[in-house]
Amino acid sequence: MSKISQFVGFKLGKEKYAIDIMVIEEILRKTEITPVPKAPDFIQGIINIRGRVIPVVDLKNKLNLGMVDDSQTSRIIITNIGGKKVGFLVDEVDEVLRIEKDIIEDAPALAVNIDSQYIKGVAKTEGGMVILLDITKIFSPFEQKQFNSF
């Protein structure tokens, strides 16, 4: 019997991605994001959630895939990465996926147009291919230090 992991599936454009449910704290409708002067390009701004200031990253922009559209389906996925809360703006949150470890394949280098260091693998599901992101590796050590100012 293979081990099953749970992921939250979401869309960036038409592509399906997912991140491990264990790093996710909550999912919010897109709310007012306050821009921060001189913040890195991929940081859209900050939000206030129950008295906590949380930086919001446009995940599409961070992965060099454009910008998240401002629409009714846009969501902010609040994660906990190394004890720091970070929000990721995505085009749409899809579903919770239960994926068996043995169906996760390494991502073919040419088939994916984002940096492979961020990718845990690719899963073939009934709904199509899903790129599994390792959200803990998405920021360089320098970028992680920049988050300490929030």
N, C-alpha and C positions, 0 to 999 in steps of 0.2 A: 504494500500500500504506500503510495507516494504522499509526501507532505503537501498540504494545501496552504497557500498564503492568500491573504486578502489585500486587495489594492483598490484605490478609488480611481475610477476611470474618468477622464475628462478630455475635452477637445481643445486643440490649438489649431484654428482653421478647420480643415476637414480631417486632419490626422487625429487618431486616438492615442492617448498617452495614459499612463497610470503611475501612481506612487503608492508605496507601502502605507497601508492604513495605520500602522503603528506610529508614524511620525505626525499624523494629522490630529489636531485638537478639535477643530470645527470648520464648517463651511458656511460662508456668509454670502448673502446677496451683495452685489457691488454697492458700496456706499460712497459717500463723499470722501475723496482722497485728497489730503492737503499736500501740495507740492513742497519739496524741501530744496531751497537754493543750494547750488553746488553739489548736489547729490549725484552719485554715478548715474549714467544714462538709464540703466536697467531698473533703478529704483523710481517707481512712479510717484511715491510720496509716503505719507504716514496716515494711519487711521487710529482712532481712539476707541478701544473696545473695553468697556467696563473699567475705565480709568487707566488702562495700559496703552502706551503708545507703541504701535507695531508698524515696522516698515513694510511696504507693499512693493513687491517685485513684479513687473510685467514679465511673466515667464516666457511668453512668445518673443519678446524683445531680447531677453537674456539668452535665448537659444538661437538668436539671429534669424527668426522666422517672421519678422514684422512686428506689428503692435496688436494687442488684444482690442477687438472691436468693442465699443461702448454700446452694449445691447441689454435687453431684458434677461438674456441667458448668462451674461457675465457673472462670474463668481470669484470670491476670494477664499482660497484654501489656507487656513491658518495652521502652520506647522510648528513643531518644536525641534530645532536643529541645534544640538549641543547646548541645550538649556536656553537658547534664544528663540523667541517667537518671531516668525517671519510669515507674512502673508504672500501668497502667490496668486496673481490675477490670471485667470484663464477664461477662454471664450465660453465654455459650458462644462458643467459637471454632469457626467453621464450616469454612472452606476457603480455599485460595489461589485468588484470582480473576485471570484474565488478561482484561483489558478493553481493547478498542480505544478509542483516544482519541475517535474520531468518533462513538461511541455514547453518550458522556457528555454529558448535557444539563444545563442550569442547573436548579437546584431551584426548582419553583414555590413562591412565598412562602407560599401558603395550604396547600399540601399537606404541608408539613413542620412539625412542632411544636417545632423547636429553632431557635436563633438562626442565621440564614443565613450569618453571617460565618464559621462553623465548617465550612461545607459547600462542597466542591469541585464537587459536582454529583451527579446521580442517573444510575445506569446501569440499563438494562433488560437483565436476564440471563435465561437459561433458568430459573433458580430464582426469578425475580421481581425486583422493584425493590430496588436496593441504594443506600443513601445513602452517598456517599463523603465522609468527614470529612477536614478539613485540621487534623490534630492539632497543628500548630505554631501555630495561631491560637486554640486553645481557652482559653488563659490570657491575661488582661490583663497589661500590664506590671507592675502592682502584685502580681498573683498570682505572676508569674514571680520577682519579688524575694523573695516569701515562701519559694520553694523553695530559695533560697540558704542558708537556715538549716538545711537537712537535709544 
